[in-house]
Amino acid sequence: MTYVDTIIQTAVVLGGTLILAVPFGLYMARMISYEIRPLERTLAIVENKFYKLVGIDSNRQMTWKEYLFALLLVDGIVAAIFFIIVSTQNMLPLATPGLENFSIDLAFMQASSFITNTDLQHYIGDQQLSNLSQMVAIIFIMFVAPASAIAVSFAFIRAFIRKNFGLGNFYVDFTRIIITLLLPVAFISSLLLMVLGAPQTLESSLTVNTLEGNEQVITTGPVASLESIKDLGSNGGGFFGSNSAHPYENPNGLSNAYEIFLMLIIPLSLPIAYAKLVGKGRGVSLLIAILIGFGIAFAIALSQVSGPDLLETRFGSFGSIFFNIASIESNTGSANSALAGMSPNAVIALFLGMFVQAIPGAVGTGMMTMIIYVILTLFIVGLMVGKTPEFMSMKISPRDIKLSAIIFLVHPAIILIPTVLAFVTENVQAITEGEITPFTYTEVLYEFTSAAANNGSDYFGASADTPFWNWSTGIVMLLGRFVPLGLMLAIAGSFTLKDRKEVIEPIKTQGPLFISVLVVITFLLTALTFFPFIVIGPFSM
Amino acid sequence: MIKDFFKNNPVKRILMTSERNGSKNDNDTNKSNESMTSTTSPSMLTYSMLTNRRVLIDSITKLNPWYLAKQNPVMFTVEAGFFVVLAIAIFPNISTEFVSQNQIFYIEAAIILILTVWFATFSEALSEGQARARVDSLRSLEKEVSARKIVHGKEVTVTSTSLKPGDEVIVYSGEIIPRDGLVNEGKAFVDESMMTGESNPVFKEKGDHVIGGTKVASDKMVIEITAEAGRSFLDQMISLTQNATRPKTQNEIALTILLAGLSMIFITVIGTLLFLAYSLSYAVDIATLIALLVALMPTTIGGLLPAIGVSGITRLGRDNIIAKSGKGIEAAGDCDVLILDKTGTITEGSRSAIAFVPMQGYTEEDVGQAAFAASIHDTTHEGKSIVDLSEQKKFIPPLLEKILAARSIEFSAETRVSGIEFVASKKVAALNKEEEEEFREIARTVVNGKATDTIDRLEEDIDRASRSKVHDMLLDLEKTKESDEKEGKDQIRILKGAIDGVLKSAHPGVNVAELKWKAQEIGENGETPLAVSVGNKIIGLVVLKDNLKENIRENLNEVRSTGITTVMITGDNQLTAQVIAKEAGVDEIMAEAKPADKLKRVVEEQEKGHIIGMMGDGTNDAPALAKADVGLAMNSGTAAAKEAANMIDLDSDPSNILKVVKLGKQLLITRGAITTFSIANDVAKYFAILPAMFIVENPKLEALNIMQLHSPETAVLSTLIFNAIVIPALIPLSLRGVKFKPESPEKMFYRNMMIYGLGGLALPFVAIKAIDMVLTVFMG
């Protein structure tokens, strides 16, 4: 691939995503502010019947605590169902003969993994899951997890809209997001991926005669439908163990580009929705800051040649880096190559995305994290104009700072402390061979970073299916997901109670100066926290 | 008005002259900063304080780990690091794996660490020392009344503050009741107007409660003191001068949380780095790790935060303002609406003549001469200004002697006019030399208050006085008087005053339409017209104008450029108010306002989310002062106002509210700037220490070794030294505050970002390298 080709490919994919992000964002803004959607009447009938059936009072505004409780309740029930299915799958229909049930620790880890939108897999999908598990459990949970995060981000954005909206109702948001956002897009995308060559069948395997005359069993299944929601919802858990490197999951360059689009579309649309609701300049500035961050990571990754070992020849060095960067910066966590094939610089870039979690980050959480960075930036530099820092003309209180500080403290703590534990308890040594090198250390750091950032990509894969790794990553994923979500809801809750003033903010959260300061502070806080670990890890590989 | 006030108060005047280089420059922050530097600058105080033993002792007692743990978590962590390094320095054989340097290195590191902590506690003690000194000097300014205490049946004069409950005092007519109490003996009228606004004295007898600060209007009485020694405002302020007892403001709390959060992140980082580096078989030195931790933690802002907070009190004190709470000072920075009284704040509260407008048939000179004559006995500012204006324009009336000798008509609320009245006298017609001399003599006595050269000029002018219409009129008057005398009319008046008042005594043939029209025109310019009449003829108008306070426009411009809206409250009509507002540069006006409207406005603006600053002095201002976010009461005001406000201005200069606002902003900027600086510094520190830690085992780190420091040892020490000396280097800045330039928030943000953000990023690279080079020389 020539230099020009790479630029054209980047421009087309990113440009196309950004162009489509506008209608997507505007549509989401309508969902956030309860404006009329296309087919509103029909949808309302369906939704209202559903609310009645389940017994939800759709007009009830929730406090942040109620919202959080509803979120935990729904996610808890879904995770429990998943837990039961995977630990009893060989007694359930559609199981391939000889398929084993998941052990308790693996089932816990996978339940945490899917419900937290991480999709870290300590198993090989095509070999260890029945098609029922894949379809019902995984595809279903892959809708629930992103819908939960997007719902929280809706509530979060509502906290900053001028009119007194309240936070909304979790059940309503959740239902509407699944029915009128994720399902339609995923459905169309499945069709498109099928056209591009991804299989969609209930058969669990194909038996073919190879050129050599041998018989080969090829695992197959509802790949296209899983693939679409896997990428759209920042999930990342593949049907196959080799994830998007598998020709069924990602058949060709076109599907590669389309999947990149799917991974980035919702994270990049949310700032547009934000722009529509709280001010064009603010939202666009947020989007630009996110894109600059993404660009920096992309540039770092491209600064060193990756491969050609361990990369798919179908995508080449650039196609692999592009896909992996898009996937990991958006915390989707799918990969179209082995991570080991990535150059040290590319790995640093991947780490960067998971440390920052907001360039663009996962659906919902990415944008909220960026707004937390905005609040922190405003506080650090905002005093310099001689006023109490304000966000959206609302004073930033000590409590907001405390909650934000905890968000930024939890992240390194749940990465670094388990990493140390893994070394001290010799569990690293148990699953890797030979002496500990910067590469081994990088693998371990990556495992927990990926878990904490709810990313899901990893070096270990099924080799980390041991009780220590399952329990530790499971706990890290739960903490990495629900602690920040809870804190963000708490911040949103405190902002809904604040007086909205008609006064001009001392520092406008827009314009080139603010964007640069925001990007610098975002990277500075990240770098100051993780610099030594990058230095002794990927930098020394 | 202010000058008058100082004239009456020698103590204050002395203070004023000794502490400020002329009050004129005060309004200009930059200039006043410079002038402060030259008199009582923080740096000068620093030197004198260095020798102050109390400051030194305080700074050492503050090293107590318990105190630091409670007050300053960042410095507590540094001190904990000191103890670890000290332990290694004393027992280098504690561990072989984590101790790899020689003993001297640990001793040096330990010394630098404890110095870092001491610099921080010293800055705190220093700022407290300054604040204490300031409070002591303010003490002499606070209103204290003397009381006649009854001791064994004898009257002993004591100060009111020394009174205890149960003491008996005797208060005579005209004296102030020193404190709240009960009447034990006697009956008297008490003037409580300053407390209650009720102007009629209240009758009090045995068993009645009396309020401290009110005045006995008649007779005398014996009062038993019931209230505790009044918590004087200065006592309230003293608690603010001690960092430990000072209630922290919201911003400080938030900043402390942020700093604690950052510290905890870095503790996690360094703690885990120890194990991970060990797992990767790097030789990790504990002292180096502690050095990295201390370098990364926001020690600069953490160390200086208490000093910045306390310095706010000191700097307010320098402007003779007593702060009753820290909250008010901080809110002042956030203030975005200032409600200002017109009188006293924007204008001097007195009007001056600026022009004469003649009626048809008369000249400007006629009006000037008549107005001069009408004002000759008027000692008010207005009257003096009319005389001054006439003199300036050389409109001196003829027959000055007679005018001076004429009877004065005092202003009264009923007639609303003043002037002179010629009393019939046969001598007047023919003046001989002697008599003229006599008149000149009288002139000297009457115009006693004026400079003598004015008299001399007057005398010259008398001769030069042209033969104007008024001259003729006056001469005519003389004649008519003589003729009138026969008819029994013996009064001829030259009057000036309100249009209606003058019209009453005027001839019915006066052109009322012309007069009203001209008066209206003057009113439209925001000026006040006064009619002037000679006899029964109205000859013209005097234009009076409100005097703006010196520098008020510049002051308000500065205030506006920082995004603050100013609202002027006045009892004047809309037109007058608008003109003054335009001239002074006020944004909004509330004309024809009643005192109660202030509270209404404060509440309205607060509902819109504004932070309100206002000043007041009357009892009826008290509710608004209490409601406002920043309430500045005048020391000359009533006790109720002072009680309600969160700050008291001992100078009683209402425009001081602008200073308070600037100071509040400066405090916030200083905190923000040093925080930004502190965090920006960390980048260079990483680049200095990380290669030092790992480069021996991992040559790849050569790529990060951009500073090329001499050795790992000097790298760590020079980073620590830099980290330590930044604190004392920034003490003057924290005590004085970051330079405040009135400009838009965007500009201010950009400028401070460049200085403290980029500067903070670049400076340590240079400084650490320089320190390293110096260390290299010493350590070989």
Contacts between the chains, C-beta under 8 A, distances in Angstrom:
chain1	res1	chain2	res2	distance
A	376	B	258	7.8
A	379	B	254	6.8
A	379	B	255	8.0
A	379	B	258	6.5
A	380	B	258	7.3
A	380	B	672	7.6
A	380	B	675	6.0
A	380	B	676	6.3
A	380	B	679	6.7
A	381	B	672	6.5
A	381	B	676	5.7
A	381	B	749	7.2
A	381	B	753	6.5
A	381	B	757	7.2
A	382	B	672	6.7
A	383	B	251	6.9
A	383	B	255	7.6
A	383	B	668	4.9
A	383	B	669	6.7
A	383	B	671	5.2
A	383	B	672	2.6
A	383	B	673	7.8
A	383	B	675	6.8
A	384	B	669	5.5
A	384	B	672	3.7
A	384	B	673	5.5
A	384	B	676	6.5
A	384	B	748	7.0
A	384	B	749	6.2
A	384	B	752	4.1
A	384	B	753	7.0
A	384	B	756	7.0
A	385	B	669	7.1
A	385	B	672	7.7
A	385	B	745	4.2
A	385	B	748	4.9
A	385	B	749	5.1
A	385	B	752	7.6
A	386	B	333	5.2
A	386	B	562	7.0
A	386	B	664	7.6
A	386	B	665	3.1
A	386	B	666	6.9
A	386	B	668	4.9
A	386	B	669	4.7
A	386	B	740	7.3
A	386	B	745	7.9
A	386	B	748	7.0
A	387	B	333	6.1
A	387	B	334	5.3
A	387	B	665	7.2
A	387	B	668	6.4
A	387	B	745	7.4
A	388	B	250	7.0
A	388	B	251	5.6
A	388	B	330	7.5
A	388	B	333	7.3
A	388	B	334	5.0
A	388	B	668	7.0
A	393	B	609	7.0
A	395	B	250	7.9
A	396	B	254	6.9
A	397	B	250	6.7
A	397	B	254	6.8
A	398	B	250	6.0
A	398	B	253	4.3
A	398	B	254	4.0
A	398	B	257	5.7
A	400	B	254	7.8
A	401	B	254	4.4
A	401	B	255	7.9
A	401	B	257	5.1
A	401	B	258	5.2
A	401	B	261	7.8
A	402	B	254	8.0
A	402	B	257	4.9
A	402	B	261	7.6
A	405	B	257	6.1
A	405	B	258	5.9
A	405	B	260	7.6
A	405	B	261	3.0
A	405	B	262	7.7
A	406	B	261	7.3
A	408	B	261	6.9
A	408	B	265	6.6
A	409	B	261	5.7
A	409	B	264	5.6
A	409	B	265	5.4
A	409	B	268	7.3
A	412	B	265	5.9
A	412	B	268	5.6
A	412	B	269	6.4
A	413	B	268	5.3
A	416	B	268	6.0
A	416	B	269	6.9
A	416	B	272	3.8
A	416	B	276	7.8
A	417	B	268	7.3
A	417	B	272	6.4
A	419	B	272	6.9
A	419	B	276	6.6
A	420	B	272	4.9
A	420	B	275	4.4
A	420	B	276	6.2
A	423	B	275	6.6
A	423	B	276	6.8
A	423	B	279	4.3
A	424	B	275	6.4
A	424	B	279	7.9
A	428	B	279	8.0
A	436	B	279	5.9
A	436	B	280	6.2
A	436	B	281	7.6
A	437	B	280	7.9
A	438	B	280	6.7
A	441	B	276	6.8
A	441	B	279	7.0
A	441	B	280	5.7
A	499	B	609	5.2
A	500	B	609	7.2
A	501	B	608	6.6
A	501	B	609	2.6
A	501	B	610	7.3
A	502	B	608	5.9
A	502	B	609	6.6
A	503	B	336	6.2
A	503	B	608	7.3
A	503	B	609	5.4
A	503	B	610	6.2
A	504	B	563	7.0
A	506	B	563	7.0
A	506	B	745	4.6
A	507	B	745	6.3
A	507	B	746	7.8
A	507	B	749	5.8
A	508	B	746	7.5
A	513	B	746	7.5
A	513	B	749	7.0
A	513	B	750	6.0
A	513	B	753	7.4
A	517	B	753	6.5
A	517	B	757	7.6
A	520	B	757	8.0
A	524	B	679	7.0
A	524	B	680	7.9
A	524	B	682	7.9
A	524	B	683	7.2
A	527	B	683	7.8
A	528	B	266	7.8
A	528	B	296	6.7
A	528	B	679	7.8
A	528	B	682	5.4
A	528	B	683	7.7
A	528	B	686	7.3
A	529	B	265	5.7
A	529	B	266	8.0
A	529	B	269	6.0
A	530	B	269	7.8
A	531	B	686	5.5
A	531	B	690	7.2
A	532	B	269	6.8
A	532	B	273	5.2
A	532	B	686	7.8
A	532	B	690	6.1
A	533	B	269	7.9
A	533	B	273	7.2
A	533	B	276	7.0
A	535	B	690	5.9
A	535	B	694	7.0
A	535	B	701	6.8
A	535	B	704	6.9
A	536	B	276	6.8
A	536	B	277	6.2
A	536	B	280	5.8
A	536	B	282	7.2
A	536	B	694	6.6
A	536	B	698	7.5
A	539	B	700	6.9
A	540	B	698	5.5
A	540	B	700	5.2
A	540	B	701	7.7
